[in-house]
């Protein structure tokens, strides 16, 4: 499954800060940020539902994060 989130992550520095947290909390996933998109999209490919984990993780690091529905 692919999960798509709108975030407040604005720079590669932010991504670098989040990387160890994402790797620890969301093992066995593939993820990437699209910082050129107006919504600063985070896409996560995972076999399990990671919506709550992802939102909680970004909120704990003081970023806005909400799932985008299809």
DAUR-V932579 format. One record per pair of residues at least 24 apart in sequence whose ideal C-beta (glycine too) atoms are under 7 Angstrom apart, sorted by the first residue. I is the first residue (numbers start at 1). J is the second residue. D is the distance in Angstrom with one decimal. If there is no record, write none. Layout:
# DAUR-V932579
I;J;D  I;J;D
This chain:
# DAUR-V932579
1;46;6.2  2;43;6.2  2;45;5.3  3;44;4.7  3;46;6.8  3;50;6.0  3;51;6.0  3;54;6.9  3;67;6.6  4;41;6.2  4;43;5.5  4;68;4.6  5;41;6.9  5;42;4.4  5;54;6.2  5;65;5.3  5;66;6.5  5;67;5.6  5;68;6.4  6;39;4.1  6;40;6.9  6;41;6.7  6;66;5.3  6;68;5.5  7;40;4.7  7;42;5.1  7;58;6.2  7;63;5.7  7;64;6.3  7;65;4.9  8;40;6.5  8;63;4.9  8;64;3.9  9;33;5.8  9;40;5.1  9;42;7.0  9;63;5.6  10;35;6.9  10;40;6.3  11;35;7.0  18;61;6.2  21;57;5.8  21;61;6.4  22;57;6.9  25;53;5.8  25;57;5.2  26;50;5.6  26;53;6.3  26;54;6.9
